[in-house]
Amino acid sequence: MPRMSSAELKERLARDLPGVLMPTRTRTQTGNSNQASADDGKAARHKRGEHAPVDLLATDDAVVYPERLLEVARYVRDVLGYELLSNITAVDYLADGVIEMVYHFYHLDGGPALVIKTRVPRDNPVVPSLTNEWPGANFQEREAYDLFGVVFTGHPNLTRIYMWDEFEGWPMRKDFPKQGDKYFGESEE
């Protein structure tokens, strides 16, 4: 069964598609050890029993620029042989002002997923649609649009899939109000 590590994927992307990888911090750079941070170059020192703040954006996965996502996805399919786009999901990092899209690709022969991520600002979450290349992306992109507000350029029918058309907002974003609903009034009894 095919198996490609995140490190090997990043090496191949850097070699074959120069400039597609976004700079990121890896988990080993931001772990609870006293290693240097990628941002400030200084070692973080903590008292015994204290833990460093968790860097939610630290990842060992390949993170690509959104404008190059379609090119990378084609490369993963046509060169690396990962034919199945199984899952697309959005993650809201409110404190960092980022929405991350996560894509899982598989070989039809089996094996672990190959994970590709891209990040866009929360105030302008625009990502190219993969629906024309992978029709199965259709509903998953609509779900990310409906619940997180991610706009997929080139999508053939980017409309809400769960919420009604008049609904305002993105209910899975972390800053969406969790109590009450302005669309329903008080019950009349």
Backbone as CSV, one residue per row, in Angstrom:
resi,resn,N_x,N_y,N_z,CA_x,CA_y,CA_z,C_x,C_y,C_z
1,MET,0.838,-1.181,0.000,0.000,0.000,0.000,0.884,1.246,0.000
2,PRO,0.512,2.251,-0.778,1.316,3.469,-0.863,1.344,4.209,0.475
3,ARG,2.480,4.756,0.782,2.614,5.517,2.011,3.609,6.643,1.751
4,MET,3.207,7.864,2.001,4.090,8.999,1.828,3.982,9.866,3.074
5,SER,5.104,10.152,3.699,5.098,10.985,4.896,4.876,12.446,4.508
6,SER,4.478,13.234,5.484,4.306,14.676,5.252,5.619,15.317,4.826
7,ALA,6.717,14.889,5.431,8.025,15.448,5.089,8.386,15.132,3.645
8,GLU,8.130,13.894,3.217,8.431,13.517,1.830,7.540,14.295,0.864
9,LEU,6.263,14.454,1.207,5.359,15.232,0.353,5.871,16.658,0.212
10,LYS,6.258,17.267,1.325,6.750,18.650,1.265,8.024,18.747,0.431
11,GLU,8.908,17.769,0.544,10.128,17.768,-0.274,9.793,17.691,-1.757
12,ARG,8.855,16.806,-2.099,8.484,16.655,-3.514,7.778,17.895,-4.044
13,LEU,6.903,18.482,-3.242,6.228,19.708,-3.676,7.240,20.833,-3.876
14,ALA,8.182,20.979,-2.956,9.198,22.034,-3.072,10.051,21.830,-4.317
15,ARG,10.349,20.580,-4.630,11.181,20.283,-5.798,10.408,20.438,-7.111
16,ASP,9.190,19.885,-7.171,8.449,19.831,-8.422,7.543,21.032,-8.675
17,LEU,7.095,21.693,-7.613,6.216,22.864,-7.731,6.765,23.978,-6.841
18,PRO,7.884,24.564,-7.220,8.500,25.578,-6.350,7.538,26.706,-6.006
19,GLY,7.593,27.135,-4.753,6.798,28.275,-4.308,5.377,27.963,-3.899
20,VAL,4.984,26.678,-3.826,3.598,26.377,-3.441,3.414,26.285,-1.935
21,LEU,4.472,26.009,-1.194,4.344,25.805,0.249,4.376,27.123,1.016
22,MET,3.402,27.290,1.898,3.369,28.444,2.792,4.350,28.195,3.931
23,PRO,4.985,29.238,4.443,5.837,29.034,5.621,4.964,28.706,6.836
24,THR,5.349,27.691,7.587,4.595,27.283,8.773,5.560,26.888,9.875
25,ARG,5.020,26.798,11.058,5.776,26.276,12.190,5.398,24.816,12.355
26,THR,6.393,23.971,12.583,6.095,22.562,12.788,5.806,22.309,14.251
27,ARG,5.226,21.173,14.533,4.905,20.824,15.917,6.160,20.675,16.752
28,THR,7.243,20.202,16.148,8.476,20.044,16.917,9.068,21.395,17.284
29,GLN,8.810,22.422,16.485,9.303,23.768,16.800,8.519,24.399,17.938
30,THR,7.282,23.978,18.143,6.429,24.635,19.132,5.957,23.685,20.217
31,GLY,6.607,22.547,20.344,6.204,21.570,21.353,6.430,22.105,22.753
32,ASN,6.181,21.297,23.755,6.335,21.722,25.137,7.772,21.660,25.619
33,SER,8.691,21.413,24.718,10.102,21.435,25.086,10.584,22.878,25.087
34,ASN,11.812,23.095,25.454,12.370,24.446,25.478,13.103,24.769,24.183
35,GLN,12.520,24.388,23.054,13.122,24.687,21.762,12.784,26.107,21.346
36,ALA,13.550,26.610,20.409,13.332,27.972,19.926,12.041,28.064,19.134
37,SER,11.369,29.171,19.286,10.164,29.439,18.522,10.553,29.910,17.129
38,ALA,9.758,29.540,16.134,10.043,29.958,14.765,9.847,31.462,14.605
39,ASP,9.042,32.066,15.486,8.740,33.487,15.336,9.808,34.394,15.933
40,ASP,10.271,34.120,17.134,11.143,35.089,17.785,12.581,34.604,17.943
41,GLY,12.857,33.347,17.661,14.208,32.828,17.741,14.745,32.685,19.156
42,LYS,13.925,32.938,20.173,14.355,32.820,21.568,13.727,31.587,22.187
43,ALA,14.444,30.960,23.062,13.914,29.769,23.737,12.866,30.195,24.754
44,ALA,11.774,29.471,24.790,10.721,29.735,25.772,11.032,28.929,27.016
45,ARG,11.182,29.588,28.137,11.507,28.917,29.400,10.260,28.908,30.278
46,HIS,9.985,27.752,30.853,8.815,27.609,31.701,9.214,26.918,32.987
47,LYS,8.498,27.236,34.058,8.734,26.573,35.334,8.284,25.131,35.236
48,ARG,8.844,24.323,36.105,8.474,22.912,36.136,6.961,22.790,36.317
49,GLY,6.339,21.937,35.509,4.898,21.721,35.601,4.091,22.659,34.724
50,GLU,4.691,23.751,34.238,3.984,24.660,33.339,4.199,24.195,31.901
51,HIS,3.223,24.461,31.088,3.326,24.091,29.678,3.305,25.352,28.832
52,ALA,4.014,25.276,27.730,3.999,26.386,26.780,2.602,26.491,26.175
53,PRO,2.193,27.686,25.780,0.897,27.803,25.115,0.906,26.951,23.841
54,VAL,-0.222,26.350,23.551,-0.332,25.502,22.375,-0.455,26.384,21.141
55,ASP,0.365,26.114,20.150,0.294,26.821,18.873,-0.584,26.000,17.947
56,LEU,-1.832,26.399,17.804,-2.789,25.621,17.032,-2.459,25.580,15.547
57,LEU,-1.723,26.550,15.054,-1.387,26.564,13.634,-0.132,25.769,13.306
58,ALA,0.563,25.280,14.310,1.747,24.454,14.062,1.293,23.114,13.486
59,THR,1.927,22.684,12.416,1.553,21.437,11.764,2.747,20.855,11.030
60,ASP,2.752,19.555,10.904,3.761,18.890,10.085,3.235,18.627,8.678
61,ASP,1.936,18.893,8.438,1.332,18.666,7.128,1.754,19.735,6.133
62,ALA,1.581,19.436,4.852,1.887,20.389,3.789,0.797,21.457,3.751
63,VAL,1.190,22.719,3.879,0.266,23.847,3.798,0.641,24.635,2.554
64,VAL,-0.308,24.760,1.628,-0.026,25.396,0.338,-0.781,26.709,0.216
65,TYR,-0.257,27.586,-0.630,-0.948,28.847,-0.897,-2.283,28.546,-1.582
66,PRO,-3.355,29.244,-1.187,-4.671,28.934,-1.755,-4.727,29.085,-3.273
67,GLU,-4.034,30.062,-3.811,-4.081,30.265,-5.261,-3.383,29.141,-6.031
68,ARG,-2.621,28.299,-5.335,-1.923,27.174,-5.977,-2.566,25.825,-5.629
69,LEU,-3.679,25.844,-4.883,-4.304,24.611,-4.410,-4.690,23.675,-5.551
70,LEU,-5.318,24.183,-6.594,-5.756,23.330,-7.699,-4.556,22.668,-8.369
71,GLU,-3.488,23.412,-8.560,-2.261,22.866,-9.145,-1.693,21.739,-8.275
72,VAL,-1.675,21.950,-6.970,-1.163,20.936,-6.040,-2.065,19.707,-6.041
73,ALA,-3.378,19.906,-6.036,-4.310,18.781,-6.032,-4.158,17.952,-7.308
74,ARG,-3.971,18.603,-8.442,-3.730,17.858,-9.691,-2.423,17.071,-9.612
75,TYR,-1.403,17.668,-9.044,-0.117,16.997,-8.877,-0.268,15.757,-7.997
76,VAL,-0.999,15.899,-6.902,-1.224,14.779,-5.989,-1.932,13.637,-6.723
77,ARG,-2.868,13.967,-7.578,-3.600,12.942,-8.336,-2.776,12.398,-9.498
78,ASP,-2.289,13.283,-10.358,-1.687,12.856,-11.619,-0.261,12.329,-11.481
79,VAL,0.505,12.853,-10.537,1.894,12.430,-10.375,2.045,11.424,-9.238
80,LEU,1.409,11.706,-8.106,1.578,10.842,-6.938,0.566,9.695,-6.888
81,GLY,-0.508,9.784,-7.693,-1.459,8.686,-7.799,-2.533,8.625,-6.731
82,TYR,-2.754,9.700,-6.000,-3.827,9.741,-4.998,-5.100,10.204,-5.701
83,GLU,-5.920,9.221,-6.133,-7.060,9.512,-6.998,-8.311,9.957,-6.259
84,LEU,-8.434,9.607,-4.985,-9.679,9.849,-4.257,-9.546,11.036,-3.314
85,LEU,-10.342,12.058,-3.549,-10.474,13.163,-2.598,-11.630,12.777,-1.684
86,SER,-11.292,12.341,-0.482,-12.283,11.764,0.419,-12.982,12.784,1.288
87,ASN,-12.250,13.790,1.751,-12.804,14.661,2.766,-12.252,16.076,2.604
88,ILE,-13.134,17.039,2.787,-12.754,18.449,2.840,-13.421,19.020,4.073
89,THR,-12.655,19.718,4.888,-13.263,20.332,6.070,-12.610,21.675,6.341
90,ALA,-13.314,22.507,7.068,-12.811,23.821,7.452,-12.572,23.851,8.956
91,VAL,-11.557,24.604,9.361,-11.257,24.801,10.779,-11.103,26.305,11.001
92,ASP,-11.797,26.825,11.982,-11.753,28.258,12.281,-10.763,28.517,13.420
93,TYR,-9.724,29.289,13.123,-8.767,29.719,14.145,-9.029,31.199,14.424
94,LEU,-10.017,31.456,15.262,-10.478,32.807,15.555,-9.358,33.710,16.039
95,ALA,-8.578,33.251,17.008,-7.526,34.083,17.602,-6.448,34.463,16.585
96,ASP,-6.253,33.621,15.581,-5.234,33.890,14.564,-5.813,34.544,13.319
97,GLY,-7.133,34.689,13.254,-7.767,35.316,12.094,-7.661,34.486,10.827
98,VAL,-7.684,33.160,10.977,-7.440,32.259,9.847,-8.513,31.176,9.788
99,ILE,-8.907,30.835,8.570,-9.687,29.620,8.340,-8.790,28.688,7.544
100,GLU,-8.683,27.457,8.034,-7.839,26.467,7.384,-8.729,25.434,6.709
101,MET,-8.435,25.154,5.450,-9.123,24.087,4.725,-8.211,22.870,4.724
102,VAL,-8.788,21.708,5.042,-8.033,20.466,5.133,-8.601,19.480,4.111
103,TYR,-7.712,18.921,3.282,-8.087,17.999,2.219,-7.406,16.651,2.456
104,HIS,-8.170,15.559,2.370,-7.629,14.209,2.540,-7.726,13.461,1.207
105,PHE,-6.576,13.043,0.694,-6.497,12.285,-0.553,-6.064,10.858,-0.241
106,TYR,-6.597,9.892,-1.005,-6.263,8.482,-0.804,-5.930,7.814,-2.132
107,HIS,-5.122,6.740,-2.056,-4.931,5.821,-3.164,-6.111,4.858,-3.156
108,LEU,-6.558,4.445,-4.330,-7.643,3.467,-4.390,-7.177,2.093,-3.923
109,ASP,-5.866,1.856,-3.946,-5.319,0.582,-3.472,-5.274,0.510,-1.950
110,GLY,-5.534,1.592,-1.279,-5.499,1.632,0.177,-4.311,2.413,0.686
111,GLY,-4.160,2.414,1.973,-3.069,3.151,2.599,-3.582,4.387,3.305
112,PRO,-2.694,5.059,4.021,-3.106,6.242,4.785,-3.380,7.448,3.889
113,ALA,-4.059,8.400,4.459,-4.406,9.625,3.729,-3.177,10.491,3.518
114,LEU,-3.232,11.273,2.461,-2.262,12.334,2.220,-3.013,13.628,2.524
115,VAL,-2.502,14.420,3.438,-3.214,15.613,3.904,-2.574,16.856,3.311
116,ILE,-3.401,17.678,2.697,-2.994,18.977,2.159,-3.860,20.021,2.852
117,LYS,-3.241,21.118,3.279,-3.981,22.199,3.930,-3.713,23.505,3.202
118,THR,-4.662,24.419,3.323,-4.444,25.786,2.880,-5.105,26.705,3.894
119,ARG,-4.590,27.915,3.997,-5.102,28.874,4.986,-5.460,30.183,4.313
120,VAL,-6.599,30.739,4.751,-7.072,32.011,4.213,-7.502,32.894,5.373
121,PRO,-7.467,34.211,5.194,-7.917,35.101,6.264,-9.424,34.960,6.490
122,ARG,-9.848,35.063,7.746,-11.269,34.949,8.084,-12.104,36.038,7.416
123,ASP,-11.510,37.214,7.228,-12.274,38.320,6.655,-12.379,38.250,5.132
124,ASN,-11.662,37.341,4.492,-11.750,37.144,3.041,-11.401,35.692,2.711
125,PRO,-12.256,34.745,3.132,-11.930,33.334,2.931,-12.284,32.847,1.529
126,VAL,-11.341,32.963,0.618,-11.559,32.578,-0.777,-10.561,31.494,-1.152
127,VAL,-11.093,30.380,-1.681,-10.294,29.219,-2.068,-10.813,28.742,-3.422
128,PRO,-9.936,28.308,-4.337,-10.444,27.772,-5.601,-11.197,26.457,-5.388
129,SER,-12.241,26.258,-6.156,-13.037,25.039,-6.064,-12.311,23.881,-6.742
130,LEU,-12.429,22.704,-6.151,-11.897,21.487,-6.767,-13.001,20.669,-7.435
131,THR,-14.215,21.193,-7.470,-15.374,20.456,-7.962,-15.239,20.046,-9.421
132,ASN,-14.634,20.870,-10.262,-14.510,20.505,-11.679,-13.591,19.306,-11.876
133,GLU,-12.606,19.137,-11.016,-11.680,18.007,-11.100,-12.181,16.807,-10.289
134,TRP,-12.798,17.063,-9.147,-13.335,16.037,-8.242,-14.786,16.386,-7.958
135,PRO,-15.735,15.833,-8.712,-17.142,16.164,-8.490,-17.608,15.899,-7.060
136,GLY,-16.967,14.972,-6.366,-17.331,14.688,-4.981,-17.049,15.840,-4.033
137,ALA,-16.294,16.833,-4.472,-16.009,18.003,-3.640,-17.210,18.948,-3.554
138,ASN,-18.171,18.779,-4.423,-19.296,19.696,-4.539,-19.987,19.958,-3.202
139,PHE,-20.545,18.935,-2.593,-21.313,19.136,-1.370,-20.421,19.543,-0.204
140,GLN,-19.191,19.046,-0.164,-18.297,19.396,0.936,-17.876,20.862,0.863
141,GLU,-17.676,21.378,-0.338,-17.385,22.813,-0.476,-18.609,23.642,-0.120
142,ARG,-19.780,23.188,-0.511,-21.004,23.907,-0.136,-21.190,23.922,1.373
143,GLU,-20.836,22.830,2.030,-20.925,22.763,3.487,-19.984,23.786,4.130
144,ALA,-18.733,23.868,3.655,-17.772,24.835,4.197,-18.246,26.268,3.926
145,TYR,-18.886,26.479,2.791,-19.446,27.797,2.491,-20.601,28.110,3.446
146,ASP,-21.512,27.180,3.596,-22.710,27.391,4.395,-22.396,27.599,5.870
147,LEU,-21.457,26.841,6.403,-21.213,26.865,7.843,-20.059,27.767,8.268
148,PHE,-19.083,28.007,7.372,-17.907,28.807,7.723,-17.751,30.063,6.862
149,GLY,-18.492,30.171,5.761,-18.390,31.347,4.905,-17.242,31.314,3.921
150,VAL,-16.674,30.149,3.654,-15.580,30.036,2.685,-16.167,30.088,1.287
151,VAL,-15.640,30.978,0.459,-16.107,31.132,-0.917,-15.180,30.336,-1.828
152,PHE,-15.756,29.450,-2.628,-14.980,28.610,-3.541,-15.165,29.136,-4.961
153,THR,-14.139,29.815,-5.468,-14.223,30.377,-6.812,-14.273,29.250,-7.833
154,GLY,-15.170,29.389,-8.798,-15.331,28.389,-9.843,-16.303,27.276,-9.482
155,HIS,-16.908,27.337,-8.297,-17.883,26.305,-7.906,-19.137,26.479,-8.745
156,PRO,-19.710,25.392,-9.271,-20.873,25.519,-10.161,-22.179,25.902,-9.473
157,ASN,-22.302,25.721,-8.163,-23.560,26.016,-7.477,-23.293,26.305,-6.005
158,LEU,-22.590,27.377,-5.728,-22.205,27.688,-4.349,-23.388,28.316,-3.612
159,THR,-24.241,27.448,-3.094,-25.414,27.874,-2.333,-25.437,27.114,-1.007
160,ARG,-26.238,27.597,-0.090,-26.344,26.944,1.213,-26.858,25.519,1.036
161,ILE,-26.382,24.649,1.923,-26.777,23.244,1.842,-27.547,22.807,3.093
162,TYR,-27.287,23.439,4.245,-27.983,23.104,5.490,-28.922,24.216,5.941
163,MET,-28.423,25.430,5.948,-29.202,26.559,6.460,-30.127,27.082,5.358
164,TRP,-31.194,27.753,5.745,-32.117,28.308,4.779,-31.488,29.535,4.135
165,ASP,-31.972,29.883,2.956,-31.358,30.950,2.154,-31.293,32.283,2.878
166,GLU,-32.261,32.602,3.701,-32.303,33.895,4.381,-31.425,33.947,5.634
167,PHE,-30.876,32.828,6.034,-30.051,32.776,7.239,-28.833,33.681,7.067
168,GLU,-28.506,34.422,8.116,-27.353,35.325,8.070,-26.262,34.813,8.994
169,GLY,-25.055,34.764,8.479,-23.918,34.367,9.296,-23.436,32.968,8.990
170,TRP,-22.425,32.580,9.732,-21.735,31.310,9.523,-21.727,30.574,10.863
171,PRO,-22.672,29.666,11.087,-22.899,29.110,12.418,-21.770,28.256,13.006
172,MET,-20.812,27.805,12.234,-19.718,27.011,12.802,-18.486,27.859,13.126
173,ARG,-18.535,29.142,12.818,-17.425,30.005,13.213,-17.443,30.194,14.721
174,LYS,-16.289,30.325,15.295,-16.188,30.382,16.750,-16.785,31.643,17.357
175,ASP,-16.966,32.694,16.569,-17.551,33.914,17.113,-19.055,34.012,16.863
176,PHE,-19.668,32.961,16.333,-21.109,32.968,16.110,-21.812,32.831,17.457
177,PRO,-22.851,33.639,17.728,-23.548,33.557,19.022,-24.095,32.154,19.266
178,LYS,-23.840,31.654,20.456,-24.227,30.281,20.771,-25.585,30.172,21.443
179,GLN,-26.146,31.281,21.919,-27.441,31.220,22.582,-28.408,32.142,21.874
180,GLY,-29.621,31.672,21.781,-30.662,32.481,21.167,-30.576,32.433,19.651
181,ASP,-31.616,32.880,19.029,-31.660,32.918,17.571,-32.571,34.069,17.172
182,LYS,-32.022,35.052,16.528,-32.800,36.245,16.189,-33.886,35.952,15.167
183,TYR,-33.882,34.749,14.586,-34.875,34.436,13.579,-36.166,33.895,14.178
184,PHE,-36.118,33.513,15.460,-37.304,33.018,16.126,-37.686,33.969,17.236
185,GLY,-38.968,34.319,17.288,-39.440,35.204,18.361,-39.798,34.399,19.589
186,GLU,-40.235,35.106,20.608,-40.689,34.464,21.818,-41.931,33.636,21.478
187,SER,-42.104,32.520,22.155,-43.290,31.706,21.904,-44.527,32.458,22.412
188,GLU,-45.547,32.412,21.635,-46.791,33.096,21.990,-47.700,32.107,22.678
189,GLU,-47.965,32.346,23.945,-48.843,31.423,24.679,-49.971,32.161,25.305
